[in-house]
Amino acid sequence: MSENVDSSTAPRLIGKPASAVSRLFESKQLGWAAFAIAVVFPFLIANNYAMNIATTAVIFVLLASGLNMVVGYCGLLDLGYIAFMAVGAYTAGIVSKAFELPILYTIPAVIIMCILSGLVIGGPTLRLRSDYLAIVTLGFGEIIRLTANNLDITGGPSGIYGIPGIQLFGLDLSAPVPFYYFCVVVVSLLVLGSARLGKSRLGRAWRFVREDEDAAEAMGIHTYKVKLAAYIFGAVWGGFGGLLFAAHLSAISPQSFVFLQSALVLMAVVLGGMGNTRGVVVGAVVISLMPELLRDMGNLRYVIFGVVLVAMMVLRPQGFWPARAYEPERPVHDNDPPGGGPGRPDGGTRPGARGRRSRGAGATGADSAKGGAA
């Protein structure tokens, strides 16, 4: 049957964006454009209210990019992600207050506590799937909030106050504009890091687990370790968001980490486009700024906000900016071997040519592999 198949005319399942708009959306310059807009914003509006809202939106972008690694890349439904933000915020506040340290000195403690939290919740529960995992993560978020509400070291319901601001190289960055710029730089680096992770070997394993966990395990991927890695990376990103949140408000309490916050972060990931870092950034900015833009509407703003979200899910369920699977093929060079050996689907040995099929009629991938093995 394979002799009747002409693989040279097989359709391309993955290819370059066809339209000019699609190519524009895939441009690498968009990240720099977004960074430039964030830098210019204080020159346009620099009052305290605008800086407070903008800083909150930047921190929200960091949380959404962290959850995107868990939900978008790996396909793990997490309804208690805000718990990792609480762990980072309380760790930074407790350590800085107890030892009278600048809050940046608490970064190692924040990372360690977030990793331990990811191991504690992810270790026994990541063998669960779908709704069961979502219920467990929801319970974890509530456990963290209730624990912080009942411990003396966390300040109980009153929380922790007087958390020091950011000081870097002897400069006080606690003022609204300097702290905003600090958050923009830190969040940009972490968002870039999450995007690079998504394109790495580990990121490809995350996508395989998301698409079909059984098939990924059959192909040799240790799905449990891969999912645990996604959970730990997401926890660390959430911890950094909590640290910036504590430094921004200089006070934290259990009421800052309710389930609604987890739902909003998840909403930003879903509406922005799961698995696409750029779409998640857009979704986070929209979700964080829309309630403030509708503040003049009073209580009606929540109705309008809900209607807009429902309309978005109905009209564009894949999100603002859905992820696009695309890996460019390398061009054929003159010094490449003509083919005929194992290692390439088309019988050649040139590395990096992914997705290319055999040009000869009747030579399928399985036949080539058999010929190479012979």
C-alpha positions in Angstrom: 0.0 0.0 0.0 2.9 2.3 0.7 4.0 2.0 -2.9 0.9 4.0 -4.0 1.7 6.9 -1.7 3.5 9.9 -3.2 4.9 11.6 -0.1 6.2 14.6 -2.1 2.6 15.9 -2.5 1.7 15.4 1.1 0.2 18.6 2.7 2.2 20.6 5.1 0.7 20.4 8.6 3.0 23.1 10.0 4.2 26.0 8.0 5.0 29.7 7.9 2.3 32.2 8.5 0.6 32.9 5.2 -0.8 36.5 5.6 1.0 39.7 6.4 -0.9 40.1 9.6 0.1 36.6 10.8 3.7 37.4 9.9 3.5 40.6 11.9 2.1 38.8 14.9 5.0 36.3 14.7 7.6 39.0 14.5 10.3 39.0 17.1 10.2 42.8 17.2 6.8 42.9 19.0 8.5 42.1 22.3 10.7 45.1 22.0 7.8 47.3 21.0 5.9 46.2 24.1 8.9 46.9 26.3 9.3 50.4 24.7 5.6 51.2 25.4 6.1 50.2 29.0 9.2 52.4 29.3 7.4 55.4 27.7 4.2 55.1 29.8 5.5 57.1 32.8 6.4 60.0 30.5 2.7 60.2 29.5 1.0 59.6 32.8 3.1 59.7 35.9 0.6 60.4 38.8 0.6 58.0 41.7 -2.7 56.4 40.8 -1.6 55.6 37.2 1.7 54.2 38.5 0.0 52.0 41.0 -2.3 50.5 38.4 0.5 50.1 35.9 2.7 48.3 38.5 -0.1 46.0 39.5 -0.6 45.2 35.8 3.1 44.4 35.3 3.0 42.0 38.4 -0.1 40.4 37.0 1.7 39.8 33.7 4.4 37.9 35.7 1.8 35.7 37.4 0.1 34.9 34.1 3.4 33.9 32.5 4.1 31.6 35.4 0.7 30.0 35.2 1.0 29.7 31.5 3.9 27.2 32.0 1.6 25.1 34.1 -1.7 25.4 32.2 -0.6 26.5 28.7 2.5 24.5 28.1 1.9 21.4 30.2 -1.9 21.3 30.3 -2.3 21.1 34.1 -5.4 22.9 35.4 -4.3 24.8 38.5 -7.1 26.6 40.4 -4.9 27.6 43.4 -1.9 29.3 41.7 -2.3 32.4 43.9 -1.0 30.2 46.8 2.5 30.4 45.4 2.3 34.2 45.2 1.2 34.1 48.9 4.2 31.8 49.8 6.6 34.3 48.1 5.0 37.4 49.6 4.9 36.0 53.2 8.4 34.5 52.9 9.8 37.9 51.8 7.9 39.8 54.4 8.7 37.5 57.3 12.5 37.2 56.5 12.9 40.9 55.8 11.1 41.9 59.0 12.7 39.3 61.3 16.3 39.9 60.2 15.9 43.6 59.1 17.1 42.8 55.6 16.4 44.6 52.3 13.7 42.6 50.5 16.0 41.7 47.6 18.1 39.7 50.1 15.1 37.4 50.6 15.2 36.1 47.0 17.0 32.9 47.9 14.6 32.1 50.7 11.6 32.8 48.4 13.0 30.5 45.7 13.6 27.7 48.3 10.2 28.0 49.8 8.4 28.1 46.5 10.3 25.0 45.3 9.4 23.2 48.5 5.8 24.2 48.1 5.8 22.9 44.6 7.2 19.6 45.7 4.8 19.3 48.7 1.7 19.9 46.5 3.0 18.5 43.3 4.7 15.4 44.6 1.6 13.5 45.7 -1.0 15.1 43.4 0.5 15.4 39.9 -0.4 11.7 39.3 -4.0 12.9 39.2 -5.5 14.4 36.0 -8.1 16.9 34.8 -10.9 17.7 37.4 -9.2 15.8 40.2 -6.0 17.8 39.9 -8.0 21.0 39.7 -9.9 20.2 42.9 -6.6 19.4 44.8 -5.0 22.6 43.6 -8.0 24.6 44.7 -7.8 23.1 48.1 -4.1 23.9 48.3 -4.8 27.5 47.6 -7.4 27.7 50.4 -5.1 25.8 52.8 -2.3 28.4 52.3 -4.7 31.3 52.9 -6.3 29.8 56.0 -2.9 28.8 57.4 -1.7 32.4 57.0 -4.9 33.6 58.6 -4.3 31.5 61.8 -0.5 31.7 62.4 1.1 34.3 64.6 4.3 34.4 62.4 2.2 35.6 59.5 0.4 38.2 61.5 -3.0 36.4 61.5 -5.9 38.3 59.8 -4.0 41.6 60.1 -1.1 40.3 58.0 2.4 41.9 57.9 3.0 45.6 57.7 6.0 47.8 57.2 7.7 45.6 54.6 10.8 47.5 53.3 10.9 48.6 49.7 13.4 47.9 46.9 17.0 49.1 47.4 19.5 48.3 44.7 23.2 49.4 44.8 22.4 52.0 47.4 19.5 53.5 45.5 16.0 53.7 46.9 13.6 52.4 44.3 10.5 52.6 46.6 9.1 55.7 44.8 6.3 54.8 42.3 8.1 55.5 39.0 11.5 53.9 39.9 9.7 50.8 41.4 7.6 50.6 38.2 10.7 50.6 36.0 12.3 47.9 38.3 9.2 45.7 37.9 9.2 46.2 34.2 12.9 45.1 33.9 12.4 42.1 36.2 9.1 40.9 34.7 10.5 41.3 31.1 13.4 39.0 32.0 11.2 36.4 33.6 8.6 36.5 30.8 11.5 36.1 28.3 12.7 33.2 30.4 9.3 31.5 30.3 9.1 31.9 26.6 12.6 30.4 26.1 11.6 27.5 28.4 8.6 26.9 26.2 10.9 26.5 23.1 13.4 24.3 24.9 13.6 20.5 25.0 11.7 20.6 28.3 9.0 22.9 26.7 8.5 20.4 23.9 8.1 17.6 26.4 5.5 19.8 28.2 3.5 20.2 24.9 3.7 16.4 24.3 2.3 15.8 27.7 -0.5 18.4 27.2 -1.5 16.8 23.9 -1.5 13.2 24.9 0.1 12.1 28.2 -0.2 8.4 27.4 1.4 8.7 24.0 4.2 10.9 25.5 4.9 8.3 28.2 4.9 5.6 25.5 7.6 7.6 23.6 9.9 7.6 26.6 9.0 10.9 28.3 8.9 10.6 32.1 5.6 12.4 32.4 5.6 12.7 36.2 9.0 14.4 36.3 8.0 16.7 33.4 4.8 17.8 35.1 6.6 18.3 38.4 9.2 20.5 36.6 6.4 22.7 35.1 4.8 23.0 38.6 8.1 24.0 40.2 8.9 26.6 37.6 5.4 28.0 37.9 5.8 28.1 41.6 9.0 30.1 41.4 7.5 32.6 39.0 4.6 33.0 41.3 7.0 33.5 44.3 8.7 36.3 42.4 5.3 37.9 41.8 4.6 37.7 45.5 7.9 39.3 46.4 7.2 42.3 44.0 3.6 42.5 45.4 4.9 42.7 49.0 7.4 45.4 48.1 4.8 47.3 46.1 2.2 47.5 48.9 4.6 47.2 51.9 1.8 45.2 53.5 0.1 41.8 52.9 -2.8 40.0 54.4 -4.7 36.8 53.7 -7.5 38.7 52.0 -5.0 39.5 49.2 -4.8 35.8 48.2 -8.4 34.7 47.8 -9.6 32.3 45.1 -10.8 35.2 42.9 -7.2 36.2 42.3 -6.4 32.6 41.0 -9.4 32.8 38.8 -8.4 36.1 37.3 -4.9 34.8 36.5 -6.3 31.7 34.9 -8.7 33.9 33.0 -5.8 36.0 31.6 -4.1 32.8 30.4 -7.2 31.4 28.8 -8.4 34.6 27.1 -4.9 35.6 26.0 -4.2 32.2 24.4 -2.9 29.2 26.3 0.7 28.3 25.4 1.5 31.6 23.7 3.5 34.0 25.8 2.6 37.1 23.8 -1.1 36.3 24.0 -0.8 35.7 27.8 0.8 39.1 28.2 -2.0 40.8 26.3 -4.6 38.9 28.3 -3.0 39.8 31.6 -2.9 43.5 30.7 -6.6 43.4 29.5 -7.8 41.6 32.6 -5.9 43.8 35.0 -6.8 47.2 33.4 -10.4 46.6 32.2 -12.0 46.9 35.7 -10.1 50.2 36.3 -11.1 51.6 32.9 -14.7 50.9 33.8 -14.5 52.3 37.4 -16.7 55.3 36.5 -19.5 52.9 35.8 -19.8 52.0 39.5 -21.2 48.6 40.3 -22.3 48.3 36.6 -18.6 47.8 35.7 -18.7 44.2 36.9 -21.7 43.4 34.7 -20.0 44.9 31.7 -16.8 43.1 32.5 -18.6 39.8 32.7 -20.5 40.4 29.5 -17.2 41.2 27.7 -15.6 38.0 29.0 -18.6 35.9 28.0 -18.6 37.4 24.5 -14.9 36.8 24.1 -15.2 33.1 25.0 -18.1 32.7 22.6 -16.7 34.6 19.6 -13.0 33.6 20.1 -12.7 30.6 22.3 -9.0 30.1 21.4 -8.1 33.4 23.0 -6.8 36.8 21.8 -3.6 35.4 20.4 -3.7 31.6 20.1 -0.4 29.6 20.0 0.9 28.6 16.6 3.0 25.5 16.2 5.8 26.5 13.8 9.4 25.3 13.4 11.2 26.7 10.4 13.0 24.2 8.1 16.6 24.9 7.4 17.5 25.5 3.7 19.2 22.8 1.7 22.9 23.6 1.2 25.1 22.5 -1.7 27.5 20.6 0.5 24.7 18.5 2.0 24.9 14.8 1.2 22.4 13.7 -1.4 20.7 11.3 1.1 20.5 7.6 1.6 21.4 7.1 5.2 19.6 6.8 8.5 18.9 9.8 10.7 16.6 11.7 8.4 13.1 11.0 7.5 14.0 11.4 3.8 17.0 9.1 4.1 19.7 11.8 4.5 22.0 12.6 7.4 21.7 16.4 7.5 20.6 17.5 11.0 17.9 20.1 11.7 15.6 19.3 8.8 12.5 18.5 10.7 9.3 17.4 9.2 10.7 16.7 5.7 9.3 13.6 4.0 10.9 11.3 1.5 11.0 12.6 -2.0 11.0 9.2 -3.7 7.7 7.5 -4.4 7.2 4.4 -2.4 9.8 5.3 0.3 8.0 5.9 3.5 9.5 6.9 6.9 9.2 3.3 8.1 10.8 1.9 5.0 13.7 4.3 5.3 14.2 3.4 8.9 14.3 -0.3 8.0 16.7 0.4 5.1 19.0 2.3 7.4 18.9 -0.4 10.1 19.7 -3.0 7.4 
